[in-house]
Amino acid sequence: MSTPTLPRRPRPTLASVTAANVQLRRQLAALWRDHDELLAAARTAVSAFYDGAPLPLAVLIDTLDRLGAAPEYAPQLTEAALAAVDGQAPALSGRRIA
């Protein structure tokens, strides 16, 4: 009983290795840029929190959204909010609806 032989892969050429290297360097540079932006946004959020800003996470949320890394968020509306949207109840004013 003989072991089956696998087909041989062609050896990579210098051009293909160079192209792969260039692509990997670009991806690494993009990751470094995203990391730097997120770190700056996190530092800004912490500084804003310490300064007592009303929305300290706004910069971080905007940065995550711009990078496409913000988590999906589906707010849960209360019964009063759903009734107001359907027109069955008077308009909500000055109340938290979500």
N, C-alpha and C positions, 0 to 999 in steps of 0.2 A: 504494500500500500504506500503510495507516494503522496507527499504533501503537495497540494496545488500551489503553483507559483502565482504570485501577484504580478499584474502588469507593472512594468517599470515606468516610473514617472520621468518625464523629461527634466533634465537639469535646468535650473533657472538661469536665464541669461543675465548679463550685467545690466542691460536696459530694464528688465523686469524687476530686478532687485532695486535698482535706483528709483524706479517709479513707485514701488511699494514703500521705499524709505521716505520719499517726498510726501506721499499720502499720509503716512504715519506721523511724520513731523507736523504736518498741517493739523491733523486731528489732535495731537498733543498740545499744540499752540492754542487751539480752540478750547480745549479743556482747561488750560491754564487761565485763559481770559475769563471763562465762565466762573472758575473758582475765585479769581480776583474780584469779579463783580459781586458774587455772593458774599464773600468775606467783607467787602466794603459796605454792602447793604446791611449785613448783620451788625457790623460795628455802628453804623448809623442808627439802626433800630435801638441798640442798647443805649447809645448816647441820648437819643430822643426820649427814651423811657426815663433815664436818669434826670433829664431836664424837665420832665413833667409834660411832654407833648401830648395832645389829646389822642393822636393816632400814631403811636411809635412804630407800629409794624407796617405802615403804609409803604415805605421805601422797599422793605424786604418783599412784601407781597407784589408790588409792581415789578421788581426785578425777577422774581420767580415766574410771574406771568409772562414777561418779555422773553425769558429763556425757555418757555414752554414746560416749566417744571412745577407749576402750581398744581396742587391737588384739585380734583373735581369737587365742587361744592354745590349741593342742592339744598337750599334753605327749606325748612319745614314751616309752612304757613299755618297759623292758628285758624280755628273755625271762624273767628270774627273777621280775619283778613279774607278768607275765601268767600264769606258772605258779602263783604264789601266789594270784592272784585266781580261777583256775579250780579251785583246791583240789588240784592235782596235786603241789604242793610244800609244805613246811612254811611256816608264816607267817613273813614277813620281820620282823626286829626289828633296829633300829639300822643299817639299810642304806639307802642312797639307791636308790630304786626308779624314779625318773623322770629 
